[in-house]
Amino acid sequence: MNDSRRRRTTAASCLAVTGVLLAAGCGGEASGSSAETSSLKGTPVKVMVWTPEDTQGSAQPGVRLTAQAYEKWINANGGIKGAPLKVLTCNEKNNPDEAEKCAQQAVAEKVVAVVGSYSLAGDRYMPILQKAGIPYIGGTGVSAAEFSNPLSFPVNGGTPVVFAAHGRQLVQSGCKKISGVRYDVAAAAVVSQFLTLGAVSAGAPAPKDIKVPLTASDLAPQVAAATKGSDCVSVIMGTASGLFVKSYVQSGAKTKLGSVVGNLTPQLAESTGGASSPLEGAAITGYYPPISDPAWKDFVAAAKGKDIDTTNGANGTTWVAFKVFTEAAQKLSTISAKALVQELDTTSGIDTGGLTPALTWKPSTALPIKGLDRIHNTTATELTIRGGKIEWAKAGSTFVDVRKLLTAPHAG
């Protein structure tokens, strides 16, 4: 693959990783894993997970591995009402046609839900699932359809929530003049819009919008533009954020950095000095508690010895999605797609063990914004990089709710 194509692929990948929605235009075979189920009885409860693998685009093998780790873990802990959970997997290859095939296979296999999956092609797979009445639980939020289709049950608030919360967190952490650095594509402009909303609502001027060409490899010009006259820079380049940080370090700049999870990562902090990294103290906004929080102990235990990055947001969302599925399924006398949809639509609250607030998808809790009305969880978490790891920004921190911010008159 030539350098130009590689940079374009990286850009598409980074946008997906940050959870950019409204990305229309971006952009198998199934197998069950072999978890031990000998002690469980009853008909296996079949679900499906799909994700892109073996692709030059935004590969997310950890989503499948997390689903299979959950399958093994839940089956070792009683299964679903005493019956084994069976996870079917499908590689959607970052290809809308393949994503459609995965959805068709979900229908053919008569799965009761698609859980914790990753695909940009929501406009292709959601109509198929909707027609069959199969719920899509806790997708990773990279497709607009996940936030508008009535059969989608997202567990977090996607781009609007996390970037509005990020803009506010930056200001509340002392930033007075902010720059946002992002790729020069339409989907990233949506990110900039919500970052601005959060910052302005907290009393700061609108952040400078620094655009990076898709073909850029040396970001010295963008570093200079972002740091000049600003005391904080939000790096919104997903898995390519290291390009900016590299040029930032070379420039000798001291402007404080920040971002949402999936951009300035523990791995990037480690590669740039660990506790002495320029990322130390960065304001990081997420959807969930940091992985060191006790709420993640089961995930950490289930992932041990497997090639699963527990700090990856897509992997974490998949674990949360399976928690939601299990809690809802346990309440049913007969587990079916139709019964699951009914339960999720009417529940007063699904307990995720502290990974999110209690989740509900009742009409009364929907975000009243056209195209985003499947967003019900409007909370985020305020984190930081400390000692080279992502931790709570402050002791005793918890979820912050930006619903009022998103629905205020100035938000439009």
N, C-alpha and C positions, 0 to 999 in steps of 0.2 A: 504494500500500500504506500503511495507517495505521501510526502509530508503534508501537502495541502489537504488531501483526503483525510489523513489521520487527524489533522487539527479540526476539520469539520465534524468528524465522528466524535472526537473528544468534547466538542462544544455541545453537540446533541446529548451526549451522555451526561454532561454536567448539569444541564438544564433539567433533565429528568430526575437526577439524584436529589436536587434541591426541592423537588415536589412542585415544579411549575405546572400549573393547570392551564386550561384554555390553550393547549399547545396543538390544536388541530392542524394537521398537515405535517407534523414531525414524523418525520418519519416515513402436526407433531405426534410426535408419538407420546403416548402416556404409559406410565408404568407405576405399579404400586410398590412401595418400599417393603422391606422384609422385617418389620418389627415383630418381636415375640408376642404372640397373642394366645398361646396355648392355654393360659389360665382363664381366658375370657370366653363367654358363651354368647350365643345369639347371632343374628345376622349382622355382618360388618356394616358400620355406618360409613358410607362412601362420600368423600368430598374430593374436590380437585384444586390444585394450585398450578398456576402457569407463570412462567417468567422467561426472559430471554437468556439463552446460553449459547456458547460456541458461536458468537457473533462479533462482528467488528464494532457494533454499537454498544449500547449501555447494558452489557451483560450483568446479570444479577443472580448468579448461582446460589448465593447465600439464602435467597428466598425459598428455593426448593429444599436446601439443606435444613433450614430452620423448620419448615413444615414437616420434614421427615423426622427431625429431632423431637418435635412436639408429639408426633404420632407414637414414637417409641416411648416417650415420657408418659403420655396419658395412658397408654396401654399397660404400662408398668404400674400405673396408679388407678386401676379400676376401669379404664376405658370410658366409653360414653354409656352411662346407665348399665354397666356390666358387659356391654358389647364392644368389640374392638373397633377402633377408628382405622379406616383404610384411606390413605392419602394417594390419589392418583396424580401424576405429574404430567405436564405438557410443556414442551419448549416452543415458545411463540416466536423466537428468533428475531425479534424486533421487526417483524413482518406482519402487516395487517391481515394478509391472507392466511398466515399461519395462526394468528390470534383467532380468526374466525373459525378455523378448523378445530382449535382447542375448545372453543365454545360449543361447536357442534358435537365434539366428542363428549363433553360434559353432559349434554342432553342425551346422547346415545347411551351413556353409562348410567344414566338416571341418578346422578349425584344429587345430594340434598342441598349442596351449596358449593360455590367457588369461594375459597377462603384465602385472604392474605396474598393476593397475586400482584404481579407487576406487568403492565402493558400500556403503551401509549395509545393503543388502538381501541379505545372505549366505544367509539362510534360504530365499530364493527362487531364487537363481541356482546355489548350490552343489549342490543335489540334481540339477539338470539336467546340470551338468558331470560330476558323479560318475557318473551313469547312463551317460553317453557316454564315460567314461574320460578326460576332458580335464583336465589339471592346471591349477591356478590358482596361478601362480608370483609370489610377492612382491607380493601385494595390500598396500594401504596400512594394513591393520590396523584398520579402522573397523567391522568386523562380527564378532560372536562366532563365526560359522561358520568364519572364517579360522583360528581357533585350535583347532578341534576336528575339522574334516572331513579325512579321510585323503587327499583329493586336493588339499588346500591345502598350499602350501610357502612359509610366511612367511619373510622374510629378517631380520626383527627380532623383538623380544620383546614389542612392544605395551605397553599400559598397565602391566601388572604389573612388567615389567622397568624401564621408564624412570622410573616414579614411585617405586619402591622405591629405585632408584639415586639419584634426586633427593633424597629425604629424607636418605639417608646423606651425599650430597655437601654438603648444607646444613650438617649438623652438623660434618662434617670441615673445612668452611671457616670455622668459628668460631661458627655459630649455636647458641645455647643454648635459646632459646625461640622457637618458630616458629608462625606463623599461615598457614593455607592458605585462599585466597579462591577460591570456585567457585560456579557457578550451583546453585540449589536444585532439582536434578533427580536422579533415581535414578542415572543413568549417571555423574554427577560424584561421587556418593558412593563409587563404586568407586575413583575416582582418590584420594579422601581416604584410603581404606582402605590403599592401597599407599604413599602418602606417609607415613602414620603408621608403617607397618611399617618403612620405611627409617630414619626418624628415631629411633624407639625402639630399633632394633637398634644404632644408633650411640651410644646412651647419653643421648639427650634425652627429655624428656617428650613425650607425644602432642601434636601440633600442635593449636592452636585451629582449629576448623572454622567458617569464616565463610561463610555462605550468602548468595547474591545473588539476589533475586527476578528472574524472567525479564523483568519489566516495568520494572526499575530503569534510570534514565538518569543520576541523580546518585548517585554511590557514596560520598559523604562519610561517611555513617554506617558503611559497611563499612570504609572507610579508618581511621576512628577506632577501630573495634573491633579491626581487625587489627594496628594499630601499638601499641595500648595494652598495655604489659607484654611486648611481643615485640621481639626484636632483628632478626628476619628475617621477610619475608612472601613466600610462594610464590603467585604470581598465576597461577591456573589457569582462565583465561577465553578461551583461544584467540584468535581474531581480534578479540574484544571486549575484550582486555586493556587496550587503550588507554583505555577508559572508566575503569578503575581508576587507571591511571597519571595521567590528567588530574586526577582528584579528589585523588590522592596529591600531585601537584605543587602544587595549589591549597592543600592543607592545610599545606604547609611541613614535612611529616614527613621524617625522616632515616633511618628504618628501612631496612635493606638489603633489596633486592628480589631475587627469583630465580624460576626456573620451568624447564619443559622447553621444548625447541625448538618453535616455532610459536606461542608466547605473547608473550614479550618479544623482539621481532624487531629486526634491524638498522635496518629502516625506522622502527620506533617510537623507537629510540634516536636516529636522525638527526633526527626531528621534535621531539625533546625536548632537543636540545642537543648531539648527537653525542658527542664525547669528554667534554663536561661534563654529559651527561645523568645523571639520577638512576639510569639503568640501568647506568651504567659500573661495572664490577666485579661485576655480578649473576652469581650461580651459575646456569649453564644446563646442563641435562642433555640429552643427545641419544642417537641411535642410531649415528651415524656421525661421522667426523672433520669438522672445520669445512671449509667450501668452499675455504678458502685452502690446505688440505693438498694436496700433489702427487697424492694418490690420485684427486682429482677432475679432473685436468687434461683428460682426454678429454671429460668432461661439459661443463666450462667452454668448451672449444673448440667442441663440437658445438652448444652453446646460444647462441654468440655471434651477435648480430644478430637473434635470435629473441625473442619475447615470453615468455621462460621465466625465472622467478625461481629461480635455482639454490640459494637458501637455503631454499626451501620443502621441507618434509619429504616431502610426497607426491611431488613431482617427483624428489627424490633417491632415494626408495625405488623409483620406476619405473625409474630408470637402473640401480640395483643389480639389480633384478629381471631386466632385459634382459641384464645381464652374466651372471647365473646361468643364464638360459635358453641363452645362446650357449655358455657353457662346457660345459653338459650336452649340448647338441645336437652340438657338435663331436666328442664322444666316440662318437657312434652311427654304426653302419654304414648304417642306414636310419632317418631321422628320422620318428617317429610319436608320437602321444600316448602309446600304451602303452609304447613304448621309453623315452620321457622319464620317465614315472612310475617305471619300473623303475630307471633310472639315478639319479634323485633319491633314491629310497628306499634305495639301496644304496651311494651314493658315500661314499668316505672323506673327502671334502672338496672343495667347490667354491671355487676361488680367485676373489675379487672384486677383486683388485689392491689390497688394503689398506683397502677401504671397510668391510669386516667381517672378523672372523676367518674362517677356512675354514668353509664351511657344510655341514652334513650333516643328514639327516632320518632317520637310522637309529633304530629303536626304543630303542636304548641311550642316545641323547642327548635323548630327549623329556623335557620337564618333567613330572614325575610328579604332575600336578594335574588332576583331572577337569575337562574343558571347556577346558583349556589345554595339552593334550598334543601339539598341533602346534607349540608353541613349542619350538624347539631352540637358538636363539641367545639366550642369556640375558645378553648383554653390553650395556653402555651406554658413553657417552663423557662425560667431565666437561669442560665448556666454560665460557667466561665471555664477557662483553661487554667488549671492550678497544678503545679508540679508536673506539667506535661500531660495531664489527664483532664477530661471534662468532668466537672463537679458542679454542685449547686453554687450559684453566685454568692448566696449568703446562707448562713446557718439558719435552719428553720424555714427555708423557702418552700413554697408549694406552687400550685397552679395559679396562673393569672388569667383572668377572663377578659377578652377584648370585644365581646359582643356589642357593648354600648358604643365602643369606638367605631366598629364597622357599620353600625346602623345609624350613627349620628348624621344630621343633615349635611354636614360638610364632607361626609365620606363619599358622597356621590360626585 
